[in-house]
Amino acid sequence: MKIENTKAQMRKGVLEFCILSIIQDQDKYASEILETLKDAKMLVVEGTIYPLLTRLKNAGLLNYRWEESTSGPPRKYYTLTENGKLFLKELNSTWEELRNAVNLVTK
């Protein structure tokens, strides 16, 4: 068993939660989301994030709007819907429970 595979699966398991959390306070475009994830050492590539953003939008958790950019083509800014805010609230609760349980087990 390779440790890198397990680590990648752990990151994938929390990626939706991280993306929704990044967007919760301010609308973001995909490159900003990707940069935030990379800065946090989430090691995500563009080929992973775009389908995930589309899935979250299709699930009714995100909306987007196009905005002109001074440094290139228009950008698609993502924002949480009301359902997305409720979903994120549930994920926050679940994350706290899971984190507490894992901390108890691994101490």
N, CA, C and O atoms as a GROMACS GRO file, in nm:
protein
  428
    1MET      N    1   0.086  -0.119   0.000
    1MET     CA    2   0.000   0.000   0.000
    1MET      C    3   0.089   0.124   0.000
    1MET      O    4   0.186   0.133   0.075
    2LYS      N    5   0.054   0.218  -0.086
    2LYS     CA    6   0.136   0.339  -0.097
    2LYS      C    7   0.072   0.452  -0.017
    2LYS      O    8  -0.047   0.479  -0.028
    3ILE      N    9   0.154   0.518   0.064
    3ILE     CA   10   0.106   0.625   0.150
    3ILE      C   11   0.051   0.742   0.068
    3ILE      O   12  -0.045   0.807   0.110
    4GLU      N   13   0.110   0.770  -0.048
    4GLU     CA   14   0.065   0.884  -0.130
    4GLU      C   15  -0.080   0.865  -0.175
    4GLU      O   16  -0.156   0.961  -0.181
    5ASN      N   17  -0.119   0.741  -0.207
    5ASN     CA   18  -0.257   0.714  -0.246
    5ASN      C   19  -0.354   0.743  -0.131
    5ASN      O   20  -0.459   0.804  -0.151
    6THR      N   21  -0.318   0.700  -0.013
    6THR     CA   22  -0.402   0.723   0.104
    6THR      C   23  -0.412   0.872   0.135
    6THR      O   24  -0.521   0.922   0.166
    7LYS      N   25  -0.301   0.942   0.126
    7LYS     CA   26  -0.303   1.086   0.152
    7LYS      C   27  -0.390   1.159   0.049
    7LYS      O   28  -0.464   1.251   0.084
    8ALA      N   29  -0.382   1.118  -0.076
    8ALA     CA   30  -0.463   1.181  -0.182
    8ALA      C   31  -0.612   1.156  -0.156
    8ALA      O   32  -0.694   1.246  -0.174
    9GLN      N   33  -0.647   1.036  -0.114
    9GLN     CA   34  -0.787   1.005  -0.085
    9GLN      C   35  -0.838   1.087   0.033
    9GLN      O   36  -0.954   1.130   0.034
   10MET      N   37  -0.754   1.108   0.132
   10MET     CA   38  -0.794   1.190   0.248
   10MET      C   39  -0.822   1.334   0.203
   10MET      O   40  -0.920   1.394   0.246
   11ARG      N   41  -0.735   1.387   0.117
   11ARG     CA   42  -0.756   1.524   0.066
   11ARG      C   43  -0.883   1.533  -0.017
   11ARG      O   44  -0.960   1.628  -0.001
   12LYS      N   45  -0.905   1.436  -0.105
   12LYS     CA   46  -1.026   1.436  -0.188
   12LYS      C   47  -1.152   1.432  -0.103
   12LYS      O   48  -1.253   1.492  -0.139
   13GLY      N   49  -1.146   1.364   0.009
   13GLY     CA   50  -1.262   1.350   0.096
   13GLY      C   51  -1.308   1.482   0.156
   13GLY      O   52  -1.426   1.495   0.192
   14VAL      N   53  -1.221   1.578   0.168
   14VAL     CA   54  -1.258   1.706   0.230
   14VAL      C   55  -1.255   1.823   0.131
   14VAL      O   56  -1.271   1.938   0.171
   15LEU      N   57  -1.234   1.793   0.004
   15LEU     CA   58  -1.218   1.899  -0.095
   15LEU      C   59  -1.344   1.984  -0.112
   15LEU      O   60  -1.335   2.106  -0.118
   16GLU      N   61  -1.461   1.921  -0.120
   16GLU     CA   62  -1.585   1.997  -0.132
   16GLU      C   63  -1.603   2.091  -0.013
   16GLU      O   64  -1.638   2.208  -0.030
   17PHE      N   65  -1.578   2.041   0.105
   17PHE     CA   66  -1.588   2.119   0.227
   17PHE      C   67  -1.494   2.240   0.220
   17PHE      O   68  -1.533   2.351   0.256
   18CYS      N   69  -1.372   2.218   0.175
   18CYS     CA   70  -1.274   2.327   0.166
   18CYS      C   71  -1.317   2.431   0.064
   18CYS      O   72  -1.306   2.551   0.089
   19ILE      N   73  -1.365   2.388  -0.051
   19ILE     CA   74  -1.406   2.482  -0.155
   19ILE      C   75  -1.523   2.567  -0.107
   19ILE      O   76  -1.521   2.689  -0.124
   20LEU      N   77  -1.622   2.505  -0.048
   20LEU     CA   78  -1.736   2.582   0.004
   20LEU      C   79  -1.691   2.680   0.113
   20LEU      O   80  -1.743   2.791   0.121
   21SER      N   81  -1.598   2.638   0.195
   21SER     CA   82  -1.546   2.725   0.301
   21SER      C   83  -1.472   2.845   0.243
   21SER      O   84  -1.483   2.956   0.296
   22ILE      N   85  -1.396   2.824   0.137
   22ILE     CA   86  -1.321   2.933   0.074
   22ILE      C   87  -1.416   3.038   0.017
   22ILE      O   88  -1.389   3.157   0.024
   23ILE      N   89  -1.527   2.992  -0.038
   23ILE     CA   90  -1.622   3.082  -0.104
   23ILE      C   91  -1.718   3.150  -0.006
   23ILE      O   92  -1.780   3.250  -0.041
   24GLN      N   93  -1.730   3.099   0.114
   24GLN     CA   94  -1.835   3.146   0.205
   24GLN      C   95  -1.831   3.295   0.237
   24GLN      O   96  -1.936   3.357   0.251
   25ASP      N   97  -1.714   3.354   0.248
   25ASP     CA   98  -1.705   3.494   0.288
   25ASP      C   99  -1.691   3.591   0.172
   25ASP      O  100  -1.717   3.711   0.186
   26GLN      N  101  -1.649   3.540   0.057
   26GLN     CA  102  -1.627   3.628  -0.058
   26GLN      C  103  -1.633   3.546  -0.186
   26GLN      O  104  -1.578   3.436  -0.193
   27ASP      N  105  -1.700   3.600  -0.287
   27ASP     CA  106  -1.706   3.534  -0.416
   27ASP      C  107  -1.565   3.516  -0.470
   27ASP      O  108  -1.480   3.605  -0.456
   28LYS      N  109  -1.541   3.402  -0.532
   28LYS     CA  110  -1.407   3.372  -0.584
   28LYS      C  111  -1.418   3.312  -0.724
   28LYS      O  112  -1.519   3.250  -0.758
   29TYR      N  113  -1.315   3.331  -0.803
   29TYR     CA  114  -1.309   3.261  -0.931
   29TYR      C  115  -1.216   3.141  -0.915
   29TYR      O  116  -1.141   3.132  -0.818
   30ALA      N  117  -1.222   3.050  -1.010
   30ALA     CA  118  -1.155   2.920  -0.995
   30ALA      C  119  -1.007   2.932  -0.964
   30ALA      O  120  -0.957   2.857  -0.880
   31SER      N  121  -0.937   3.023  -1.028
   31SER     CA  122  -0.793   3.036  -1.003
   31SER      C  123  -0.764   3.078  -0.859
   31SER      O  124  -0.665   3.034  -0.800
   32GLU      N  125  -0.849   3.162  -0.802
   32GLU     CA  126  -0.832   3.203  -0.662
   32GLU      C  127  -0.856   3.085  -0.568
   32GLU      O  128  -0.784   3.066  -0.470
   33ILE      N  129  -0.957   3.006  -0.599
   33ILE     CA  130  -0.987   2.888  -0.518
   33ILE      C  131  -0.870   2.791  -0.524
   33ILE      O  132  -0.825   2.739  -0.422
   34LEU      N  133  -0.821   2.768  -0.644
   34LEU     CA  134  -0.708   2.678  -0.665
   34LEU      C  135  -0.584   2.727  -0.591
   34LEU      O  136  -0.514   2.647  -0.528
   35GLU      N  137  -0.557   2.855  -0.598
   35GLU     CA  138  -0.441   2.913  -0.529
   35GLU      C  139  -0.453   2.897  -0.377
   35GLU      O  140  -0.355   2.863  -0.310
   36THR      N  141  -0.572   2.921  -0.324
   36THR     CA  142  -0.593   2.905  -0.180
   36THR      C  143  -0.570   2.761  -0.137
   36THR      O  144  -0.507   2.735  -0.035
   37LEU      N  145  -0.620   2.667  -0.216
   37LEU     CA  146  -0.601   2.525  -0.186
   37LEU      C  147  -0.453   2.487  -0.192
   37LEU      O  148  -0.404   2.415  -0.106
   38LYS      N  149  -0.384   2.536  -0.294
   38LYS     CA  150  -0.241   2.506  -0.307
   38LYS      C  151  -0.161   2.567  -0.193
   38LYS      O  152  -0.069   2.504  -0.141
   39ASP      N  153  -0.197   2.690  -0.153
   39ASP     CA  154  -0.128   2.754  -0.040
   39ASP      C  155  -0.146   2.673   0.088
   39ASP      O  156  -0.060   2.674   0.176
   40ALA      N  157  -0.259   2.604   0.097
   40ALA     CA  158  -0.287   2.521   0.215
   40ALA      C  159  -0.230   2.379   0.200
   40ALA      O  160  -0.255   2.292   0.283
   41LYS      N  161  -0.153   2.358   0.093
   41LYS     CA  162  -0.090   2.228   0.066
   41LYS      C  163  -0.191   2.118   0.032
   41LYS      O  164  -0.168   2.001   0.062
   42MET      N  165  -0.304   2.157  -0.029
   42MET     CA  166  -0.406   2.059  -0.068
   42MET      C  167  -0.369   1.987  -0.198
   42MET      O  168  -0.430   1.885  -0.230
   43LEU      N  169  -0.271   2.038  -0.274
   43LEU     CA  170  -0.220   1.972  -0.393
   43LEU      C  171  -0.330   1.934  -0.492
   43LEU      O  172  -0.346   1.816  -0.526
   44VAL      N  173  -0.404   2.032  -0.537
   44VAL     CA  174  -0.515   2.012  -0.630
   44VAL      C  175  -0.475   2.068  -0.766
   44VAL      O  176  -0.405   2.169  -0.774
   45VAL      N  177  -0.519   2.002  -0.872
   45VAL     CA  178  -0.492   2.050  -1.007
   45VAL      C  179  -0.620   2.101  -1.071
   45VAL      O  180  -0.730   2.069  -1.027
   46GLU      N  181  -0.604   2.181  -1.176
   46GLU     CA  182  -0.720   2.239  -1.244
   46GLU      C  183  -0.818   2.134  -1.292
   46GLU      O  184  -0.939   2.154  -1.287
   47GLY      N  185  -0.767   2.022  -1.339
   47GLY     CA  186  -0.852   1.915  -1.390
   47GLY      C  187  -0.943   1.856  -1.285
   47GLY      O  188  -1.041   1.789  -1.318
   48THR      N  189  -0.912   1.879  -1.158
   48THR     CA  190  -0.995   1.830  -1.048
   48THR      C  191  -1.098   1.935  -1.007
   48THR      O  192  -1.213   1.901  -0.978
   49ILE      N  193  -1.058   2.060  -1.006
   49ILE     CA  194  -1.144   2.164  -0.948
   49ILE      C  195  -1.261   2.203  -1.038
   49ILE      O  196  -1.372   2.226  -0.989
   50TYR      N  197  -1.239   2.210  -1.168
   50TYR     CA  198  -1.347   2.254  -1.256
   50TYR      C  199  -1.467   2.158  -1.258
   50TYR      O  200  -1.580   2.204  -1.247
   51PRO      N  201  -1.445   2.028  -1.270
   51PRO     CA  202  -1.561   1.937  -1.262
   51PRO      C  203  -1.630   1.943  -1.125
   51PRO      O  204  -1.752   1.929  -1.116
   52LEU      N  205  -1.552   1.962  -1.021
   52LEU     CA  206  -1.610   1.970  -0.887
   52LEU      C  207  -1.696   2.096  -0.872
   52LEU      O  208  -1.804   2.090  -0.814
   53LEU      N  209  -1.648   2.209  -0.923
   53LEU     CA  210  -1.727   2.332  -0.919
   53LEU      C  211  -1.858   2.316  -0.998
   53LEU      O  212  -1.963   2.364  -0.955
   54THR      N  213  -1.850   2.250  -1.111
   54THR     CA  214  -1.969   2.224  -1.191
   54THR      C  215  -2.067   2.135  -1.115
   54THR      O  216  -2.187   2.160  -1.116
   55ARG      N  217  -2.016   2.032  -1.050
   55ARG     CA  218  -2.101   1.942  -0.972
   55ARG      C  219  -2.168   2.016  -0.857
   55ARG      O  220  -2.286   1.995  -0.831
   56LEU      N  221  -2.094   2.102  -0.788
   56LEU     CA  222  -2.151   2.179  -0.678
   56LEU      C  223  -2.257   2.277  -0.728
   56LEU      O  224  -2.358   2.299  -0.661
   57LYS      N  225  -2.234   2.334  -0.846
   57LYS     CA  226  -2.332   2.425  -0.905
   57LYS      C  227  -2.458   2.349  -0.945
   57LYS      O  228  -2.569   2.394  -0.918
   58ASN      N  229  -2.440   2.233  -1.009
   58ASN     CA  230  -2.554   2.151  -1.051
   58ASN      C  231  -2.634   2.098  -0.932
   58ASN      O  232  -2.753   2.072  -0.944
   59ALA      N  233  -2.569   2.084  -0.819
   59ALA     CA  234  -2.636   2.040  -0.696
   59ALA      C  235  -2.710   2.155  -0.627
   59ALA      O  236  -2.778   2.134  -0.526
   60GLY      N  237  -2.696   2.276  -0.682
   60GLY     CA  238  -2.766   2.391  -0.624
   60GLY      C  239  -2.693   2.454  -0.507
   60GLY      O  240  -2.753   2.533  -0.432
   61LEU      N  241  -2.565   2.422  -0.489
   61LEU     CA  242  -2.489   2.476  -0.376
   61LEU      C  243  -2.413   2.602  -0.414
   61LEU      O  244  -2.378   2.682  -0.327
   62LEU      N  245  -2.387   2.621  -0.544
   62LEU     CA  246  -2.315   2.738  -0.594
   62LEU      C  247  -2.391   2.803  -0.708
   62LEU      O  248  -2.466   2.738  -0.780
   63ASN      N  249  -2.371   2.932  -0.722
   63ASN     CA  250  -2.410   3.008  -0.840
   63ASN      C  251  -2.283   3.073  -0.892
   63ASN      O  252  -2.181   3.075  -0.823
   64TYR      N  253  -2.289   3.125  -1.013
   64TYR     CA  254  -2.175   3.200  -1.063
   64TYR      C  255  -2.224   3.317  -1.147
   64TYR      O  256  -2.338   3.321  -1.194
   65ARG      N  257  -2.134   3.411  -1.164
   65ARG     CA  258  -2.159   3.525  -1.251
   65ARG      C  259  -2.030   3.554  -1.326
   65ARG      O  260  -1.920   3.528  -1.276
   66TRP      N  261  -2.043   3.609  -1.446
   66TRP     CA  262  -1.927   3.648  -1.525
   66TRP      C  263  -1.893   3.794  -1.494
   66TRP      O  264  -1.981   3.879  -1.482
   67GLU      N  265  -1.764   3.820  -1.481
   67GLU     CA  266  -1.718   3.955  -1.454
   67GLU      C  267  -1.598   3.984  -1.544
   67GLU      O  268  -1.508   3.901  -1.559
   68GLU      N  269  -1.598   4.101  -1.603
   68GLU     CA  270  -1.485   4.141  -1.688
   68GLU      C  271  -1.358   4.150  -1.605
   68GLU      O  272  -1.361   4.183  -1.486
   69SER      N  273  -1.246   4.120  -1.669
   69SER     CA  274  -1.116   4.125  -1.604
   69SER      C  275  -1.026   4.222  -1.679
   69SER      O  276  -1.029   4.228  -1.802
   70THR      N  277  -0.946   4.298  -1.606
   70THR     CA  278  -0.852   4.389  -1.670
   70THR      C  279  -0.728   4.315  -1.720
   70THR      O  280  -0.650   4.370  -1.798
   71SER      N  281  -0.710   4.191  -1.675
   71SER     CA  282  -0.589   4.117  -1.711
   71SER      C  283  -0.620   3.992  -1.794
   71SER      O  284  -0.549   3.892  -1.781
   72GLY      N  285  -0.723   3.997  -1.877
   72GLY     CA  286  -0.752   3.881  -1.960
   72GLY      C  287  -0.900   3.866  -1.986
   72GLY      O  288  -0.976   3.964  -1.982
   73PRO      N  289  -0.941   3.743  -2.014
   73PRO     CA  290  -1.082   3.719  -2.045
   73PRO      C  291  -1.171   3.735  -1.921
   73PRO      O  292  -1.121   3.741  -1.809
   74PRO      N  293  -1.303   3.741  -1.942
   74PRO     CA  294  -1.394   3.750  -1.826
   74PRO      C  295  -1.374   3.631  -1.732
   74PRO      O  296  -1.333   3.523  -1.774
   75ARG      N  297  -1.404   3.653  -1.605
   75ARG     CA  298  -1.387   3.550  -1.503
   75ARG      C  299  -1.523   3.508  -1.449
   75ARG      O  300  -1.615   3.588  -1.437
   76LYS      N  301  -1.532   3.380  -1.418
   76LYS     CA  302  -1.653   3.324  -1.360
   76LYS      C  303  -1.636   3.323  -1.208
   76LYS      O  304  -1.555   3.246  -1.154
   77TYR      N  305  -1.711   3.408  -1.138
   77TYR     CA  306  -1.705   3.417  -0.993
   77TYR      C  307  -1.813   3.329  -0.931
   77TYR      O  308  -1.930   3.336  -0.969
   78TYR      N  309  -1.772   3.247  -0.836
   78TYR     CA  310  -1.864   3.156  -0.768
   78TYR      C  311  -1.908   3.213  -0.634
   78TYR      O  312  -1.830   3.278  -0.564
   79THR      N  313  -2.033   3.188  -0.601
   79THR     CA  314  -2.089   3.231  -0.473
   79THR      C  315  -2.176   3.119  -0.418
   79THR      O  316  -2.230   3.039  -0.494
   80LEU      N  317  -2.190   3.113  -0.287
   80LEU     CA  318  -2.276   3.012  -0.224
   80LEU      C  319  -2.422   3.051  -0.239
   80LEU      O  320  -2.458   3.168  -0.224
   81THR      N  321  -2.507   2.954  -0.267
   81THR     CA  322  -2.651   2.975  -0.263
   81THR      C  323  -2.696   2.959  -0.118
   81THR      O  324  -2.616   2.925  -0.031
   82GLU      N  325  -2.823   2.985  -0.094
   82GLU     CA  326  -2.875   2.962   0.042
   82GLU      C  327  -2.861   2.814   0.079
   82GLU      O  328  -2.826   2.781   0.192
   83ASN      N  329  -2.890   2.724  -0.018
   83ASN     CA  330  -2.871   2.581   0.007
   83ASN      C  331  -2.724   2.549   0.034
   83ASN      O  332  -2.692   2.464   0.117
   84GLY      N  333  -2.635   2.618  -0.036
   84GLY     CA  334  -2.493   2.598  -0.015
   84GLY      C  335  -2.450   2.640   0.125
   84GLY      O  336  -2.366   2.574   0.187
   85LYS      N  337  -2.508   2.749   0.175
   85LYS     CA  338  -2.476   2.795   0.311
   85LYS      C  339  -2.524   2.694   0.415
   85LYS      O  340  -2.454   2.666   0.512
   86LEU      N  341  -2.643   2.640   0.394
   86LEU     CA  342  -2.696   2.538   0.486
   86LEU      C  343  -2.613   2.411   0.480
   86LEU      O  344  -2.584   2.349   0.582
   87PHE      N  345  -2.576   2.371   0.358
   87PHE     CA  346  -2.494   2.252   0.338
   87PHE      C  347  -2.359   2.269   0.409
   87PHE      O  348  -2.312   2.177   0.475
   88LEU      N  349  -2.298   2.386   0.394
   88LEU     CA  350  -2.169   2.414   0.459
   88LEU      C  351  -2.183   2.411   0.610
   88LEU      O  352  -2.094   2.362   0.680
   89LYS      N  353  -2.291   2.462   0.661
   89LYS     CA  354  -2.315   2.459   0.806
   89LYS      C  355  -2.319   2.314   0.856
   89LYS      O  356  -2.262   2.282   0.961
   90GLU      N  357  -2.387   2.228   0.781
   90GLU     CA  358  -2.392   2.086   0.817
   90GLU      C  359  -2.254   2.022   0.809
   90GLU      O  360  -2.215   1.944   0.896
   91LEU      N  361  -2.180   2.056   0.704
   91LEU     CA  362  -2.044   2.002   0.690
   91LEU      C  363  -1.955   2.047   0.804
   91LEU      O  364  -1.872   1.969   0.853
   92ASN      N  365  -1.970   2.170   0.848
   92ASN     CA  366  -1.892   2.220   0.962
   92ASN      C  367  -1.920   2.138   1.086
   92ASN      O  368  -1.827   2.100   1.158
   93SER      N  369  -2.046   2.109   1.112
   93SER     CA  370  -2.083   2.027   1.228
   93SER      C  371  -2.026   1.887   1.217
   93SER      O  372  -1.971   1.832   1.312
   94THR      N  373  -2.039   1.830   1.098
   94THR     CA  374  -1.988   1.695   1.075
   94THR      C  375  -1.837   1.691   1.090
   94THR      O  376  -1.782   1.598   1.148
   95TRP      N  377  -1.769   1.795   1.038
   95TRP     CA  378  -1.624   1.802   1.048
   95TRP      C  379  -1.580   1.807   1.195
   95TRP      O  380  -1.486   1.739   1.234
   96GLU      N  381  -1.648   1.887   1.275
   96GLU     CA  382  -1.614   1.897   1.417
   96GLU      C  383  -1.630   1.762   1.487
   96GLU      O  384  -1.544   1.720   1.564
   97GLU      N  385  -1.741   1.694   1.458
   97GLU     CA  386  -1.765   1.562   1.518
   97GLU      C  387  -1.657   1.463   1.474
   97GLU      O  388  -1.603   1.389   1.555
   98LEU      N  389  -1.626   1.463   1.345
   98LEU     CA  390  -1.526   1.372   1.292
   98LEU      C  391  -1.388   1.402   1.348
   98LEU      O  392  -1.315   1.312   1.387
   99ARG      N  393  -1.354   1.530   1.353
   99ARG     CA  394  -1.223   1.569   1.406
   99ARG      C  395  -1.210   1.527   1.553
   99ARG      O  396  -1.106   1.474   1.593
  100ASN      N  397  -1.314   1.550   1.630
  100ASN     CA  398  -1.310   1.510   1.772
  100ASN      C  399  -1.297   1.359   1.785
  100ASN      O  400  -1.219   1.311   1.868
  101ALA      N  401  -1.371   1.285   1.705
  101ALA     CA  402  -1.365   1.138   1.711
  101ALA      C  403  -1.226   1.088   1.672
  101ALA      O  404  -1.170   1.002   1.740
  102VAL      N  405  -1.170   1.143   1.564
  102VAL     CA  406  -1.037   1.101   1.520
  102VAL      C  407  -0.933   1.136   1.626
  102VAL      O  408  -0.843   1.055   1.654
  103ASN      N  409  -0.944   1.254   1.687
  103ASN     CA  410  -0.849   1.293   1.792
  103ASN      C  411  -0.858   1.198   1.911
  103ASN      O  412  -0.755   1.163   1.969
  104LEU      N  413  -0.978   1.156   1.947
  104LEU     CA  414  -0.991   1.061   2.058
  104LEU      C  415  -0.928   0.927   2.025
  104LEU      O  416  -0.861   0.867   2.109
  105VAL      N  417  -0.949   0.881   1.905
  105VAL     CA  418  -0.898   0.750   1.865
  105VAL      C  419  -0.747   0.750   1.847
  105VAL      O  420  -0.681   0.651   1.877
  106THR      N  421  -0.692   0.861   1.798
  106THR     CA  422  -0.550   0.862   1.764
  106THR      C  423  -0.460   0.915   1.874
  106THR      O  424  -0.339   0.924   1.853
  107LYS      N  425  -0.512   0.949   1.988
  107LYS     CA  426  -0.428   0.998   2.099
  107LYS      C  427  -0.357   0.887   2.168
  107LYS      O  428  -0.282   0.911   2.263
   0.00000   0.00000   0.00000
